[in-house]
Amino acid sequence: MQINLDLSWPIAFYQRPKAFRNQLTPSQIQIIVLFLKSLLLFVSLSSICIEKLKFMVYQDFFKRILLIIIMLAFVVMAWYVRSTLVLAFMALVLAVGLSIPVNWLQKHKWPRGWAIALTILIFLIICGLIFAILLPTIFNEMVKLVLSIPAAFGVTLELYEQLRNTNEIVGEVLPPSSDLSSVEVLEGVVAQLLSGLGQVLERGIPAILSGVGDVAVALINLVLVLFLAIFFLVDPLSYVRASLYLIPEVHHQSLLNLWNVMYDTLTTWLRTLMLSITIIGFLVWFVLGVIMGMPNSLTVAVFAGVATLIPNIGFWLPLVPILIFNLASEPGLLLYVIPAYLIIQTVESNFITPTIVRAQLNIPAAGMMVCQLIAGIAFGPLGLLLAVPIVAVLIAIIRELYSYGWLGFRGKNFELRVDENGRLTLKAPSTGD
């Protein structure tokens, strides 16, 4: 059945309305009226839809502008309270660290309340032992370190003169040292100043620091961090539950996965850090102190362990006390101590730690150094110490929300190759764990 759409009569109606209108039947007139009404309704609905569409477009635009303004305001506010945010993050890291033994005790049928109480008690006892036993010993050895600087200075000058006298060419190239009498005078002045400083520090460092406001602020911050960590540890699920009310229900499981990834990232960093500090401290004390007989080995061992908190830079910091201690007593021992220390650090940083943490964090060394500089400038010394966990958590958030959630790269590994012309080529992404 074919429908013949004859449009000649509407055209004739508009061209010759008076002559043609009398020839129309009532049914044809009704059809024309219905057609005109339908056309008018279509135009009206179209105009309404267009206005609605314009309103929706403008509404979406203003929503995005408002979102950008809110984000900028949040960034500005976060910048002004960055010190507080760093303390809160430090408390969060401490809470995660304390949760490791708490969870272990819970697995062994301990109630969570008793597990938390025992963990906090042991933590406070360890901190008290460090302050009561270890710190005085380290302080005394640090005073010896300061007082040994003049002797190290004199030995360095003697070695310099011996080097100049070994060969005429070397003696001509290297400039002569200052007159011996002036050197002795300078050495004596430095010795007196450092000796007086050491005596003052030995007698009255608590009295000197009692009136310093920065020390009081630091102690208050430490207490605040401890209390915040305890609150985080007592009821961590309440904070996770509160975060679920900020997003649609369809994304709740993704947010829980993100919480799990951030927790795993922090626990991996903490376990690796504790293992690294223990290995470095023990090996430096045992190899350099017990086997090689280096003086003040306990100070160097503790210093090397603490320096592990600062990646890349902490590798070289313990060389300063090693040089000063040995130059003051046995300079020849440096030929054995420095290579041994470098071997210890190289083995630990390239074989022990990476095998544990590389698969989880996978932070390039150069990128880590840049992030350390940024964190140090933005947040001060605490930012420098917390640069690794901050970067690790940010990487985990970006990876889960953007790379895996938005781009769909979960389980894909991108392999790069360098061709014979030195150009990078990309293989097809392979499925990984």
C-alpha positions in Angstrom: 0.0 0.0 0.0 1.4 3.3 -1.1 0.5 6.7 0.4 0.3 9.4 -2.1 1.2 12.7 -0.4 -0.3 15.3 -2.7 0.9 18.7 -1.5 -0.5 20.7 -4.4 -3.7 21.6 -2.7 -2.1 23.3 0.4 0.1 25.2 -1.9 -2.8 26.3 -4.0 -4.7 27.2 -0.8 -2.0 29.7 0.2 -1.6 31.0 -3.4 -5.3 31.4 -4.1 -7.1 31.2 -0.7 -10.4 32.8 -1.6 -10.9 30.9 -4.9 -9.7 27.6 -3.5 -11.3 27.8 0.0 -14.8 27.3 -1.4 -13.7 24.1 -3.1 -12.6 22.5 0.1 -14.7 19.9 1.9 -15.2 20.1 5.7 -12.9 17.1 6.2 -10.1 18.8 4.3 -10.5 22.0 6.4 -10.3 19.9 9.6 -7.1 18.3 8.3 -5.6 21.7 7.6 -6.6 23.0 11.0 -5.2 19.9 12.7 -1.9 20.3 10.8 -1.5 23.9 11.7 -2.2 23.1 15.4 0.3 20.3 15.3 2.9 22.6 13.7 2.2 25.3 16.3 2.5 22.7 19.1 5.8 21.4 17.6 7.2 24.9 17.4 6.2 25.6 21.0 7.7 22.4 22.3 10.9 23.0 20.4 11.2 26.4 21.8 10.7 25.1 25.3 13.3 22.3 24.8 15.8 24.8 23.4 15.2 27.1 26.4 15.6 24.1 28.7 18.7 23.0 27.0 20.2 26.4 27.2 19.3 26.5 30.9 20.9 23.1 31.4 24.1 24.2 29.6 24.3 27.4 31.6 23.6 25.5 34.8 26.3 22.9 34.1 28.7 25.7 33.2 28.0 27.5 36.5 28.3 24.3 38.4 31.8 23.8 37.0 32.8 27.3 37.7 31.5 26.9 41.3 33.4 23.6 41.6 36.6 25.3 40.4 36.2 28.2 42.9 35.6 25.7 45.7 38.7 23.7 44.8 40.8 26.9 44.6 39.5 28.0 48.0 40.3 24.6 49.4 43.8 24.7 48.1 44.4 28.2 49.5 43.0 27.2 52.8 45.1 24.1 52.9 48.2 26.1 52.1 47.6 28.4 55.1 47.0 25.4 57.4 49.7 23.2 55.9 51.6 22.9 59.2 48.5 21.5 60.8 47.9 19.2 57.9 51.4 17.8 58.1 50.9 17.1 61.9 47.6 15.4 61.1 49.3 13.3 58.4 52.1 12.4 60.9 49.5 11.3 63.4 47.9 9.2 60.7 51.2 7.6 59.8 51.8 6.9 63.5 48.3 5.4 63.9 48.9 3.1 60.9 52.2 2.1 62.4 50.6 1.3 65.8 47.8 -0.6 64.1 50.3 -3.2 62.8 50.9 -4.8 66.3 47.3 -4.1 67.3 46.1 -6.2 64.3 48.6 -8.9 65.1 47.4 -9.1 68.7 43.8 -9.2 67.5 44.6 -12.2 65.3 45.9 -13.9 68.4 42.5 -13.5 70.2 43.2 -10.3 72.0 40.3 -7.8 72.4 40.9 -4.7 70.4 40.8 -2.4 73.5 43.4 -4.5 75.3 45.6 -4.7 72.2 45.5 -0.9 71.8 46.4 -0.4 75.4 49.3 -2.8 75.4 50.6 -1.4 72.1 50.5 2.2 73.4 52.1 1.1 76.7 55.0 -0.6 74.9 55.4 2.4 72.6 55.6 4.8 75.5 58.1 2.5 77.3 60.4 2.4 74.3 60.3 6.2 73.9 61.0 6.5 77.6 64.0 4.2 77.4 65.3 6.1 74.4 65.1 9.4 76.3 66.5 8.0 79.6 69.3 5.7 78.4 70.2 6.1 74.8 70.0 9.9 74.4 72.4 10.8 77.3 75.0 8.4 75.7 74.4 9.9 72.3 74.6 13.4 73.7 78.0 12.7 75.4 79.4 11.2 72.2 78.1 14.2 70.2 79.9 16.5 72.6 83.1 14.4 71.9 82.3 14.9 68.2 82.2 18.6 68.6 85.4 18.7 70.7 87.3 16.5 68.3 86.9 19.1 65.4 90.1 21.0 66.3 92.2 17.7 66.4 90.7 16.7 63.1 91.5 20.1 61.7 95.2 19.8 62.8 95.5 16.2 61.4 94.0 17.4 58.1 96.7 20.2 57.9 99.4 17.6 58.7 98.2 15.3 56.0 98.0 18.2 53.6 101.6 19.1 54.3 102.7 15.5 53.9 100.9 15.4 50.5 102.7 18.5 49.4 106.1 17.1 50.4 105.7 13.8 48.6 106.5 15.3 45.2 108.0 18.5 43.9 105.3 18.9 41.2 102.6 18.4 43.8 104.2 20.9 46.1 104.3 23.4 43.3 100.7 22.8 42.2 99.2 22.9 45.7 99.5 26.2 47.6 101.3 26.2 50.9 99.3 26.2 54.1 99.3 29.2 56.4 102.2 29.9 58.8 102.5 27.3 61.4 102.2 29.8 64.3 99.0 31.3 62.9 97.6 27.8 62.4 98.4 26.9 66.0 96.8 30.1 67.2 93.7 29.5 65.1 93.5 25.9 66.3 93.9 27.0 69.9 91.1 29.6 69.6 88.8 27.0 67.9 89.6 24.5 70.6 88.8 27.0 73.4 85.6 28.0 71.8 84.4 24.5 71.2 85.6 23.3 74.6 83.6 26.1 76.3 80.6 25.3 74.1 80.9 21.6 75.0 81.1 22.4 78.8 78.0 24.7 78.5 76.1 22.0 76.7 77.1 19.3 79.1 76.1 21.4 82.2 73.0 23.2 81.2 71.3 22.4 78.0 67.9 21.9 79.7 68.3 25.3 81.4 69.3 27.0 78.1 66.3 25.5 76.2 63.8 26.0 79.0 62.8 29.5 77.9 62.8 28.8 74.2 59.3 28.9 72.8 60.2 26.7 69.8 61.0 23.8 72.1 57.7 24.2 73.9 55.8 24.3 70.6 57.6 21.2 69.4 56.8 19.3 72.6 53.1 20.4 72.3 53.1 19.3 68.7 54.5 15.9 69.7 51.8 15.4 72.4 49.1 16.5 69.9 50.4 14.0 67.3 50.3 11.2 69.9 46.8 12.0 71.0 45.6 12.3 67.4 47.2 9.0 66.6 45.4 7.4 69.5 42.1 8.8 68.4 42.7 7.5 64.9 43.6 4.1 66.3 40.7 3.7 68.7 37.9 4.1 66.1 39.3 4.2 62.5 36.0 3.0 60.9 34.2 6.1 61.9 36.3 8.2 59.6 35.9 5.8 56.8 32.2 5.7 57.4 32.0 9.5 57.3 33.8 9.6 53.9 31.1 7.4 52.4 28.5 10.1 52.9 30.4 12.4 50.7 30.0 10.5 47.4 27.2 8.6 45.6 26.5 5.1 46.8 27.6 3.6 43.5 31.2 4.6 44.2 31.3 3.3 47.8 33.2 0.2 47.0 35.8 2.1 44.9 36.4 4.4 47.9 36.8 1.5 50.2 39.4 0.0 47.8 41.2 3.3 47.8 41.3 3.3 51.7 42.7 -0.2 51.5 45.4 0.8 49.0 46.5 3.8 51.1 46.7 1.6 54.2 48.7 -1.0 52.4 51.0 1.7 51.0 51.7 3.2 54.4 52.2 -0.1 56.1 54.6 -1.2 53.4 56.6 2.0 53.8 56.7 1.7 57.6 57.8 -2.0 57.6 60.5 -1.2 55.1 61.6 1.9 57.0 61.9 0.0 60.3 63.8 -2.9 58.6 66.1 -0.5 56.9 66.8 1.5 60.1 67.5 -1.8 62.0 69.8 -3.2 59.4 71.8 0.0 58.9 72.1 0.7 62.6 73.2 -2.8 63.5 75.6 -3.3 60.6 77.3 0.1 61.1 77.7 -0.6 64.8 78.9 -4.2 64.4 81.1 -3.9 61.3 82.6 -0.4 61.9 82.6 -0.5 65.7 83.0 -4.1 66.9 85.1 -5.5 64.0 87.1 -2.4 62.9 87.2 -0.6 66.2 86.0 2.8 65.0 85.5 5.2 67.9 82.0 6.4 68.8 80.4 3.7 66.8 77.1 4.0 68.7 76.7 7.6 67.7 77.5 6.9 64.1 75.1 3.9 64.1 72.2 5.8 65.5 73.0 8.7 63.2 73.0 6.4 60.2 69.7 4.8 61.2 68.0 8.2 61.7 69.4 9.4 58.4 67.6 6.6 56.7 64.4 8.6 57.2 65.7 10.9 54.5 66.0 9.0 51.2 69.0 9.6 48.9 70.4 12.4 51.1 70.6 10.2 54.2 73.0 7.9 52.4 75.8 10.4 52.6 75.1 12.2 55.9 76.8 9.6 58.3 80.1 10.2 56.4 80.5 13.5 58.3 80.8 12.0 61.8 82.8 9.1 60.4 85.4 11.5 58.9 85.6 13.7 62.0 85.9 10.8 64.5 88.6 9.0 62.6 90.5 12.1 61.6 90.8 13.0 65.3 92.0 9.6 66.4 93.1 7.2 63.6 93.1 8.8 60.1 94.5 5.6 58.6 91.3 3.8 59.6 89.4 5.8 57.1 90.8 3.7 54.3 88.8 0.7 55.6 85.9 2.4 57.4 84.6 4.5 54.5 84.5 1.6 51.9 82.9 -0.7 54.5 80.2 1.9 55.2 79.5 2.5 51.5 79.3 -1.3 51.0 76.7 -1.6 53.8 74.6 1.3 52.4 74.8 0.0 48.9 73.8 -3.5 49.8 70.9 -2.3 51.9 69.6 0.3 49.5 70.0 -1.7 46.3 69.2 -5.3 47.4 67.4 -5.5 50.7 64.9 -2.6 50.7 64.1 -2.6 46.9 63.1 -6.3 47.0 60.5 -5.5 49.6 59.2 -2.1 48.6 59.8 -1.7 44.9 56.7 -3.6 43.8 54.5 -1.5 46.1 55.8 2.1 45.9 58.1 2.1 42.8 59.2 5.7 43.2 62.1 6.7 40.9 65.1 8.2 42.8 65.2 11.4 40.8 61.5 12.0 41.2 61.8 11.3 44.9 64.6 13.9 45.3 62.4 16.6 43.5 59.5 15.7 45.7 61.7 16.0 48.8 62.8 19.5 47.8 59.2 20.5 47.2 58.0 19.0 50.5 60.9 20.6 52.4 60.2 24.0 51.0 56.4 23.7 51.5 56.3 22.0 54.9 59.7 22.4 56.4 61.7 19.6 58.1 58.6 17.5 58.8 57.8 17.6 55.1 61.3 16.4 54.3 60.9 13.5 56.6 57.4 12.6 55.4 58.1 13.2 51.7 58.1 9.4 50.9 54.8 8.5 52.5 53.2 11.7 51.2 54.3 10.9 47.6 53.4 7.3 48.0 49.9 8.1 49.1 49.4 10.7 46.3 50.6 8.1 43.7 48.2 5.6 45.1 45.3 8.0 44.9 46.1 9.1 41.4 46.6 5.6 40.2 43.4 4.3 41.7 41.1 7.2 40.7 42.6 8.3 37.4 44.8 5.6 35.9 42.7 2.6 37.0 39.2 4.1 37.5 39.0 6.7 34.7 41.4 5.4 32.1 40.9 1.7 32.8 44.6 0.7 33.0 44.1 -1.7 35.9 46.1 -4.9 35.2 48.0 -3.5 32.2 51.8 -3.2 32.0 53.3 -0.9 29.4 56.7 -2.1 28.2 59.1 0.4 26.6 62.0 -0.4 24.3 64.8 1.6 22.8 65.5 0.8 19.1 68.8 0.9 17.4 68.3 4.6 16.6 67.8 5.5 20.3 64.1 6.1 19.9 61.5 4.9 22.4 59.0 2.3 21.2 56.0 1.0 23.0 54.9 -2.6 23.0 51.2 -3.5 23.2 50.1 -3.3 26.9 50.3 -6.7 28.5 48.1 -8.0 31.3 49.8 -8.1 34.6 48.9 -8.8 38.2 
